[in-house]
Amino acid sequence: MKYCSHQMACHVWLCLGLLLLSGCVQLNTTDSGASEGVDKSMVALHKRMAAGEWNRAHGEVLHLLTSFPEYAPGYLDLGIISESVDRRDDAREAYLTALKLAPDSISTLNRLALLSRRQGEFSTAERYYLRALDVNFQHAVTHRNLGILYDLYLGNVASAIKHYEICLENMSVDDPQLNFWITDLRRRQSQQNVTGADK
């Protein structure tokens, strides 16, 4: 598949945005010592992941989960690590475990949606994104990711524009790139309407 610059930008933003999402969750525990230990482990783990040290990261997250087997963010990171080395079945299993432990995790729902999209399961990806929006309809990242799905994979221009616009409404600063995508889609939508009228 050949991508234009708009499509490539969508892919780059999606990957970076979701990696950042993985670090936005914390351990829910009343044990301050355990929490501090997990926080330090997660900081070290995310450094490994950022450096692409997947084998060492994999070992560290498994060690963490041995001590904290119900720590949902650990399974989320395990999924990201597995997906990064193309072990997609393992990644899905880890994400589903994370989701079972934290059913309202928007980060996990976005990762499952992305994995489903990569495997050509576009309807499943859409369901995960919509489920994330049921948790928080104002979540800008999810609207942007869903817009990318509609834009690049489902060919639903109207829905892509809708979710890109909702994303902008819920961002604290303006996004020139997203404005460009909306303008480009509106142009394509107008061309489609003209072509349809000529038939």
SULTA-V770937 format. One record per helix or strand of 2 or more residues. SS is the DSSP state (hx for helix, st for strand). FROM is the first residue (numbers start at 1). TO is the last residue. If there is no record, write none. Layout:
# SULTA-V770937
SS,FROM,TO + SS,FROM,TO
This chain:
# SULTA-V770937
hx,5,21 + hx,32,50 + hx,54,67 + hx,72,84 + hx,88,101 + hx,106,118 + hx,122,135 + hx,140,154 + hx,157,169 + hx,176,198
